[in-house]
Amino acid sequence: MRRVLMALLPRALRPSVIIRAKAVSSGFLGPSTFWKIIGAVVFGQGSIKKFFGKNPETIAKQKLGFNSFVKVLNAKPMPAKQSKALGLTKAGLKAQASADVADSWARKAAAKPKHKIVKRAQKTAAMAAADRRKADRVQMSRAQKKAAKRAA
């Protein structure tokens, strides 16, 4: 609700913009200690969240059509130990997302077999296959690589 109300206000009248401007003019560029502290809090929040908080992680971004994209985000990235224990990699997650997009295009092509849609479905299927091959290469451990080299 709050974000909707802020979107209705012109940018120059938003409280956050006014506070930031006052902190810069009176605090950082002026003599006021109070506004320096306010400025440090306002401008430091992003840095604190960046270093100590869990931020959404972009897994993949894929073009669907003219001027339309799908951006796949992991809202709560798991700790490195947990993802390593489960055997998850960013490449594997991207391959899964790419396969889901290719599947949706294949269903759309089956429903409406127009040339453009079929061509896009084939293209996304090829991208999904390439992403899956890349994910498989990433997951292959050093021992498996050595065994594959010995066998070849």
MODELLER restraints for C-alpha pairs under 7 A, 6 or more apart:
rsr = mdl.restraints
at = mdl.atoms
rsr.add(forms.Gaussian(group=physical.xy_distance, feature=features.Distance(at['CA:6:A'], at['CA:14:A']), mean=6.74, stdev=0.5))
rsr.add(forms.Gaussian(group=physical.xy_distance, feature=features.Distance(at['CA:20:A'], at['CA:39:A']), mean=6.64, stdev=0.5))
rsr.add(forms.Gaussian(group=physical.xy_distance, feature=features.Distance(at['CA:23:A'], at['CA:35:A']), mean=4.92, stdev=0.5))
rsr.add(forms.Gaussian(group=physical.xy_distance, feature=features.Distance(at['CA:23:A'], at['CA:36:A']), mean=6.22, stdev=0.5))
rsr.add(forms.Gaussian(group=physical.xy_distance, feature=features.Distance(at['CA:23:A'], at['CA:38:A']), mean=6.42, stdev=0.5))
rsr.add(forms.Gaussian(group=physical.xy_distance, feature=features.Distance(at['CA:23:A'], at['CA:39:A']), mean=4.81, stdev=0.5))
rsr.add(forms.Gaussian(group=physical.xy_distance, feature=features.Distance(at['CA:24:A'], at['CA:39:A']), mean=6.81, stdev=0.5))
rsr.add(forms.Gaussian(group=physical.xy_distance, feature=features.Distance(at['CA:26:A'], at['CA:32:A']), mean=5.81, stdev=0.5))
rsr.add(forms.Gaussian(group=physical.xy_distance, feature=features.Distance(at['CA:26:A'], at['CA:35:A']), mean=6.18, stdev=0.5))
rsr.add(forms.Gaussian(group=physical.xy_distance, feature=features.Distance(at['CA:27:A'], at['CA:33:A']), mean=6.24, stdev=0.5))
rsr.add(forms.Gaussian(group=physical.xy_distance, feature=features.Distance(at['CA:27:A'], at['CA:35:A']), mean=4.35, stdev=0.5))
rsr.add(forms.Gaussian(group=physical.xy_distance, feature=features.Distance(at['CA:27:A'], at['CA:36:A']), mean=4.15, stdev=0.5))
rsr.add(forms.Gaussian(group=physical.xy_distance, feature=features.Distance(at['CA:27:A'], at['CA:39:A']), mean=6.94, stdev=0.5))
rsr.add(forms.Gaussian(group=physical.xy_distance, feature=features.Distance(at['CA:28:A'], at['CA:36:A']), mean=5.70, stdev=0.5))
rsr.add(forms.Gaussian(group=physical.xy_distance, feature=features.Distance(at['CA:54:A'], at['CA:76:A']), mean=6.56, stdev=0.5))
rsr.add(forms.Gaussian(group=physical.xy_distance, feature=features.Distance(at['CA:54:A'], at['CA:77:A']), mean=6.83, stdev=0.5))
rsr.add(forms.Gaussian(group=physical.xy_distance, feature=features.Distance(at['CA:56:A'], at['CA:73:A']), mean=6.16, stdev=0.5))
rsr.add(forms.Gaussian(group=physical.xy_distance, feature=features.Distance(at['CA:56:A'], at['CA:74:A']), mean=5.49, stdev=0.5))
rsr.add(forms.Gaussian(group=physical.xy_distance, feature=features.Distance(at['CA:56:A'], at['CA:75:A']), mean=4.51, stdev=0.5))
rsr.add(forms.Gaussian(group=physical.xy_distance, feature=features.Distance(at['CA:56:A'], at['CA:76:A']), mean=6.15, stdev=0.5))
rsr.add(forms.Gaussian(group=physical.xy_distance, feature=features.Distance(at['CA:56:A'], at['CA:77:A']), mean=6.75, stdev=0.5))
rsr.add(forms.Gaussian(group=physical.xy_distance, feature=features.Distance(at['CA:57:A'], at['CA:73:A']), mean=5.52, stdev=0.5))
rsr.add(forms.Gaussian(group=physical.xy_distance, feature=features.Distance(at['CA:57:A'], at['CA:74:A']), mean=5.12, stdev=0.5))
rsr.add(forms.Gaussian(group=physical.xy_distance, feature=features.Distance(at['CA:57:A'], at['CA:75:A']), mean=6.68, stdev=0.5))
rsr.add(forms.Gaussian(group=physical.xy_distance, feature=features.Distance(at['CA:57:A'], at['CA:77:A']), mean=6.58, stdev=0.5))
rsr.add(forms.Gaussian(group=physical.xy_distance, feature=features.Distance(at['CA:58:A'], at['CA:72:A']), mean=6.11, stdev=0.5))
rsr.add(forms.Gaussian(group=physical.xy_distance, feature=features.Distance(at['CA:58:A'], at['CA:73:A']), mean=4.55, stdev=0.5))
rsr.add(forms.Gaussian(group=physical.xy_distance, feature=features.Distance(at['CA:58:A'], at['CA:74:A']), mean=6.39, stdev=0.5))
rsr.add(forms.Gaussian(group=physical.xy_distance, feature=features.Distance(at['CA:59:A'], at['CA:72:A']), mean=5.53, stdev=0.5))
rsr.add(forms.Gaussian(group=physical.xy_distance, feature=features.Distance(at['CA:59:A'], at['CA:73:A']), mean=5.54, stdev=0.5))
rsr.add(forms.Gaussian(group=physical.xy_distance, feature=features.Distance(at['CA:59:A'], at['CA:74:A']), mean=6.70, stdev=0.5))
rsr.add(forms.Gaussian(group=physical.xy_distance, feature=features.Distance(at['CA:59:A'], at['CA:90:A']), mean=6.41, stdev=0.5))
rsr.add(forms.Gaussian(group=physical.xy_distance, feature=features.Distance(at['CA:59:A'], at['CA:93:A']), mean=6.79, stdev=0.5))
rsr.add(forms.Gaussian(group=physical.xy_distance, feature=features.Distance(at['CA:59:A'], at['CA:94:A']), mean=5.66, stdev=0.5))
rsr.add(forms.Gaussian(group=physical.xy_distance, feature=features.Distance(at['CA:60:A'], at['CA:71:A']), mean=5.93, stdev=0.5))
rsr.add(forms.Gaussian(group=physical.xy_distance, feature=features.Distance(at['CA:60:A'], at['CA:72:A']), mean=5.18, stdev=0.5))
rsr.add(forms.Gaussian(group=physical.xy_distance, feature=features.Distance(at['CA:60:A'], at['CA:94:A']), mean=5.48, stdev=0.5))
rsr.add(forms.Gaussian(group=physical.xy_distance, feature=features.Distance(at['CA:61:A'], at['CA:69:A']), mean=6.89, stdev=0.5))
rsr.add(forms.Gaussian(group=physical.xy_distance, feature=features.Distance(at['CA:61:A'], at['CA:70:A']), mean=5.65, stdev=0.5))
rsr.add(forms.Gaussian(group=physical.xy_distance, feature=features.Distance(at['CA:61:A'], at['CA:71:A']), mean=4.32, stdev=0.5))
rsr.add(forms.Gaussian(group=physical.xy_distance, feature=features.Distance(at['CA:61:A'], at['CA:72:A']), mean=6.15, stdev=0.5))
rsr.add(forms.Gaussian(group=physical.xy_distance, feature=features.Distance(at['CA:62:A'], at['CA:69:A']), mean=5.60, stdev=0.5))
rsr.add(forms.Gaussian(group=physical.xy_distance, feature=features.Distance(at['CA:62:A'], at['CA:70:A']), mean=5.30, stdev=0.5))
rsr.add(forms.Gaussian(group=physical.xy_distance, feature=features.Distance(at['CA:62:A'], at['CA:71:A']), mean=6.49, stdev=0.5))
rsr.add(forms.Gaussian(group=physical.xy_distance, feature=features.Distance(at['CA:63:A'], at['CA:69:A']), mean=4.40, stdev=0.5))
rsr.add(forms.Gaussian(group=physical.xy_distance, feature=features.Distance(at['CA:63:A'], at['CA:70:A']), mean=6.39, stdev=0.5))
rsr.add(forms.Gaussian(group=physical.xy_distance, feature=features.Distance(at['CA:64:A'], at['CA:70:A']), mean=6.81, stdev=0.5))
rsr.add(forms.Gaussian(group=physical.xy_distance, feature=features.Distance(at['CA:91:A'], at['CA:134:A']), mean=6.94, stdev=0.5))
rsr.add(forms.Gaussian(group=physical.xy_distance, feature=features.Distance(at['CA:91:A'], at['CA:135:A']), mean=4.81, stdev=0.5))
rsr.add(forms.Gaussian(group=physical.xy_distance, feature=features.Distance(at['CA:92:A'], at['CA:135:A']), mean=4.87, stdev=0.5))
rsr.add(forms.Gaussian(group=physical.xy_distance, feature=features.Distance(at['CA:95:A'], at['CA:128:A']), mean=6.13, stdev=0.5))
rsr.add(forms.Gaussian(group=physical.xy_distance, feature=features.Distance(at['CA:95:A'], at['CA:131:A']), mean=4.83, stdev=0.5))
rsr.add(forms.Gaussian(group=physical.xy_distance, feature=features.Distance(at['CA:95:A'], at['CA:132:A']), mean=5.00, stdev=0.5))
rsr.add(forms.Gaussian(group=physical.xy_distance, feature=features.Distance(at['CA:95:A'], at['CA:135:A']), mean=6.58, stdev=0.5))
rsr.add(forms.Gaussian(group=physical.xy_distance, feature=features.Distance(at['CA:98:A'], at['CA:128:A']), mean=4.96, stdev=0.5))
rsr.add(forms.Gaussian(group=physical.xy_distance, feature=features.Distance(at['CA:99:A'], at['CA:128:A']), mean=5.07, stdev=0.5))
rsr.add(forms.Gaussian(group=physical.xy_distance, feature=features.Distance(at['CA:102:A'], at['CA:121:A']), mean=6.22, stdev=0.5))
rsr.add(forms.Gaussian(group=physical.xy_distance, feature=features.Distance(at['CA:102:A'], at['CA:124:A']), mean=4.94, stdev=0.5))
rsr.add(forms.Gaussian(group=physical.xy_distance, feature=features.Distance(at['CA:102:A'], at['CA:125:A']), mean=5.06, stdev=0.5))
rsr.add(forms.Gaussian(group=physical.xy_distance, feature=features.Distance(at['CA:102:A'], at['CA:128:A']), mean=6.56, stdev=0.5))
rsr.add(forms.Gaussian(group=physical.xy_distance, feature=features.Distance(at['CA:105:A'], at['CA:121:A']), mean=4.86, stdev=0.5))
rsr.add(forms.Gaussian(group=physical.xy_distance, feature=features.Distance(at['CA:106:A'], at['CA:121:A']), mean=5.28, stdev=0.5))
rsr.add(forms.Gaussian(group=physical.xy_distance, feature=features.Distance(at['CA:109:A'], at['CA:117:A']), mean=5.48, stdev=0.5))
rsr.add(forms.Gaussian(group=physical.xy_distance, feature=features.Distance(at['CA:109:A'], at['CA:118:A']), mean=5.18, stdev=0.5))
rsr.add(forms.Gaussian(group=physical.xy_distance, feature=features.Distance(at['CA:109:A'], at['CA:121:A']), mean=6.61, stdev=0.5))
